[in-house]
C-alpha cells in the first residue's frame, strides 16, 4: 500500500530555513514580553470538549472535537483565552494580577485558503485580575516595544472604547468590523436592515464616526505618554470594532503601513472572563499577535535581511579532500564550537569538493573552510566567504575572532 | 451548567515558574544542537492516519486517531521519526545529509501514571542520508555537549551494536531491553521460552554479555576520542538492547548517575527509514531526549540553582504608595526595560505596600524598588533584595548596573 506523503490540507511543515526565522521572531517576542513582567504559560493541547463549548459563539463548529478511547469528548485547543480563563479559575494560588504570555499552536477546522490555516501559532499576552488602566497601557506599550524589537518602524495601534457603540446591535458592530472590506455603504445597509431608514442609518454611522475619545481613552493616552510611546504609534479610531463579542472596554488593533493583509494583532479589555468557570468579577486585558502575518510582512519588507539574519543557523562548514583531512576537521570543528560558533563537518569522505560546496550553498551556510594536505601541515586555513567568493588564508584563532 | 475546571487525565498545564525553567532547558538544547549544524524542523501536529499506521508495531493502538468533518481519518503526531521520514520523502530538494532537530509535543493514549503522560515534548536530533560513522560520532558528541550545557557532570552514553544480537529473536531483544527491571534470571527465562534448555539459555546470555566491541563500535570510539569526548562519558555495553525494532546498527542510551528513573535519552542508527514512503536506501542516526525526565533530574540535583536560575523571569518590581508614585514608576520602569532588565510595575494604586510585597514574593521576583514621595524628590531609590531583606538607597543608574 502506498502511504500518502503529504499533510492534510491547511496543515504545514516548516523546513529549517523558515523554522529558524520563525524561532527568531518568537524568541524576540518572548524576550519583549518578559521585559514587561509577563511570564510564560503553557496549557494542555487537549481539553474536555465542555471546557471549550459555549465560549466561541457561531465559530464553535470549527472546534476539532472527538471521542477518546475512554469515551470522553475531548477537543483541541481553539484559542488561548478560554484555557487562560480555565487556568486562572483552576489554580487559586496564582499571583493576582496574573501577567502571562502564551505561544502555542491552536487548531481550527477552517476552510483552508491563502493565509488561513487549520493549525497556527497564537501569541497572546494578557494581564488578568486588575481593572486599572495601567494594565491596558502596559499591554499597548508592550505591543509597540515588541514590534520595534522585530524591526518594524511604521505601524499604528488603533484604539477605541466599546462604549462608543452603546445601543448598537452585535450585528451592526460586526458590520463596522468589516468597514475596510464593505465600505461605509455596506455598514449603512446593515444598519438599515435593523429597521432604520436611510437617513437614520447615515446619521447613526456619522454619530459613531465622529465620536470623541472617551474618558478611558484619554486616561490610556496620558499613560502612554508617560511610557514615552511615540505619538505616531497610537491613534483613536471610533470605527474600530473587533469581531469578538466578549470585549467590554478598550479595544486595540495593530496595523502595519503598506501591508494590505489586514491587522497583525488585536485585543482589548474583557470583563468576567472566568465567570463561566465559577470565578466571577475577574477583568483582564490583552493582545494577540498573528504570527503568520507578522512573518509575511517581515519577509515582504526584507526585515530579516536588515537585522542581519542569515537563513542558516550554521555559520561555517568544513570541507575536505579525504578521510585524513576529514578527521583533522574534527579538531578544528571542536575549537570553533567551543568558541560558540555553529559549525558543520561534511561527513562523507567520498564526495568531491564541488559536491560539498553545493551542500553548503543549499543550506545557505555563509562560510566554508577547505582542508587539504597543505592546510594540515601549515595550519593556514582557507576561509571562503560563500556570498562573494572571496577566500583568505588564516590561522584558526583569527578565523574564530572573525566569525564570532 | 457547571463547566469542568481541569484538564483530562495525563494532560498538564505548565504554570510560569515551571514553564520558564522548561523554556530555559529547551533553549540550551536548541543552541547545543545548532552548534553542531543541526537545524530546526517543525511538522504538522495532524497527519493522515495512514501516514502513521503500520509504523509503530503493537504501540499503534495508542495513536490518537479521529475522523474530521470532511470524513478524513486523521491522527495526532505520535513521535517525530515517522514525520521526519515523511518530510525527507516529501521534499526532494532538502540538503542531503539532512541534519535536523525537532522539539514538539507528541500525543499517546497511554495509561497515565507517575512520569508517564498523554502529551509530552520530544526532543530529537538526527542526521539522515549518510552511513558514515562520523554522523554517529557527532550524534553522541552532541548529546554529551548538550548534557554538559545543562550542567550535568556524571553521566554515560552506553553504546552497543545491534549486530551483537544476530540470531536472537525480537522477543529476546525486548527481554534484554528490560534487563535492569527483570534481572538476568528474567532474561534467561525468556530465552528458554523460545525452546532452549536452561544450560543453552545461560550460555547464550553469557555469549551476549561477553561480546567484544564490534568494528563499528571501535570506529565510533576512535572518532569520539578525536572529538575529545572524555573517556568516562561513553562505554560499550553488549547487553544494551533498546526496545524499538527499527534500529539496525549502533544504539545509544543516556544514563545519569544516581538517577533511578531510567535513561534520559536514547537512539541509534536505522536503515531504510523512508522506504515505506517510496524513498529506499536512506540511512539515518539520531538520539531522542526525554525532556520530562531531564527536567526531573535537574530539579533533583538542584542544577537550576547551581546555574543561578531564579524562578522568575522578572528581575525587579516597582512598588508605590499611590497614583502619583505609581506614575513616577513608569519612567523608572522604562529606563530599566530599555537597559534590558525585566521589570514589573504593580498596577493597582489602592493596595498596601505589604500586599504588593506579597505579590512579588509569590512570583519570586528577586528585587523590589519602593517609590514614595521622598524617592520622587531625591531620586535616591530604595532597592530591596527579597532573598535577604537588605535594602540600599541608590540612584537609578547604579541600580541598572547592579541588576544587569
Interface residues (C-beta under 8 A of the other chain):
Chain A: X1 X2 X3 X4 X5 X6 X7 X8 X11 X12 X13 X14 X15 X16 X17 X19 X20 X22 X23 X27 X30 X34 X35 X36 X37 X39 X40 X41 X42 X43 X44 X45 X46 X47 X48 X50 X51 X54 X64 X66 X67 X68 X69 X72 X74 X83 X86 X87 X89 X90 X91 X93 X94 X95 X96 X97 X99 X100 X105 X107 X109 X118 X119 X127 X130 X132 X134 X135 X138 X145 X223 X226 X227 X228 X276 X277 X278 X312 X313 X314 X317 X326 X327 X330 X331 X334 X337 X340 X341 X342 X343 X344 X345 X347 X348 X349 X359 X362 X363
Chain B: X1 X2 X3 X4 X5 X6 X7 X8 X11 X12 X13 X14 X15 X16 X17 X19 X20 X22 X23 X27 X30 X34 X35 X36 X37 X39 X40 X41 X42 X43 X44 X45 X46 X47 X48 X50 X51 X54 X64 X66 X67 X68 X69 X72 X74 X83 X86 X87 X89 X90 X91 X93 X94 X95 X96 X97 X99 X100 X105 X107 X109 X118 X119 X127 X130 X132 X134 X135 X138 X145 X223 X226 X227 X228 X276 X277 X278 X312 X313 X314 X317 X326 X327 X330 X331 X334 X337 X340 X341 X342 X343 X344 X345 X347 X348 X349 X359 X362 X363
